[in-house]
Amino acid sequence: MSSKINAAITAVGGYVPDTILDNATLERMVDTSDEWITSRTGIKERRILGDGKATSDMAAYAIQNLLENTGINPDEIEVVILATSTPDHNLAPTAPLAASKAGLKNAWGFDFNAACSGFLYALSVAASFIESGRHKKVLLVGADKMSAIVNYEDRNTCVLFGDGAGVVLLEPSTDNAAVLDTVYKSDGNGVQFLSVPAGGSAEGTSIETINGKRHSVIQDGRTVFKNAINGMTSTSKELLAKLNLTTNDIDWVVPHQANLRIIDSVGENLGVAKEKVKVNIQRYGNTTAATLPLCLWDFNNDFKPGDKLLLTAFGAGFTWGSTCIVWGELRNKK
Ligand code: COA
């Protein structure tokens, strides 16, 4: 007789760099204003990692933060999944490096790229490792050094992004905690509206790509904006219907932090009270794969065992979706 194994988030951790890039500093770098950035995006400041450190360092610091909070022996960690769009290198995955830097001796690891939806998508993969019985301790990290791929002469994009890393530990559930279900979508036609065009196999590196700033984020903000609101709203509604739940059953919405107006619109479309929607974009900006775990890290003291959390994200690809989880007892409290 076999009973179903559920996957529970049992610990959270995070790391953001000390260096703050605020709106006043951006006013001196490009033609913008604190008023414009605040009213159009909700962002007041973001963290910048600086030269000499990479995504693997932030991921390792976040993992170490989780391990220190919980007292878990690093040797017990079996897998590290690292959601990122800013790997240390094009060739050689970042997860093994992050695991080594964090002192994990027995973990295997791999990178997962789904842009701003990376953590959300990978949560399903990490949960499956637990639910199948294949693994008992899986770390899922979302980490991005967006400052490495942002053009700080382009006011359309440079105000939006920041650096950071968040991590959760997944284990077999011993209470009601579970990753209940997911609705994920993608549409490859979205690449024309949001990407780093050069540096991959489609368009290599040349003097033209460097001079043309094609190694930095380029986006059609309005198209991304509309698709993000529609995508996160529709997959959240589809997921609730699939689970036979209504928004009244949801205790917290944890949305990808790309723009406060996107977050507010999704909340309104779902009919969720503002107090239930978690927002920390004013402090970190859009940290891409790190926004969701950084929210879980920042707000875990508000979540009670048994609470239902609706996680939703939208990103380059396009990629988007929603996941519903039941929160459980954490090993650590921040
Ligand atoms: N400061 C001042 N003005 C700025 C500016 C800045 N930092 N960035 C853009 N503008 C200007 C534009 O040049 C434009 O000027 P124009 O009308 O003379 O051409 C004007 O502001 C309005 O631009 P628009 O694109 O309509 O603004 P918006 O209200 O859509 O806001 C974004 C722009 C980028 C903030 C918004 O579209 C957005 O957040 N999009 C989604 C981005 C995103 O989430 N990306 C990551 C995917 S997860």
Residues whose N, C-alpha, C, O or C-beta is under 5 A from the ligand:
A	BS01	COA	D31 T32 S33 W36 R40 T41 C116 R155 N156 V159 G221 R222 V224 F225 A258 N259 F314 G315
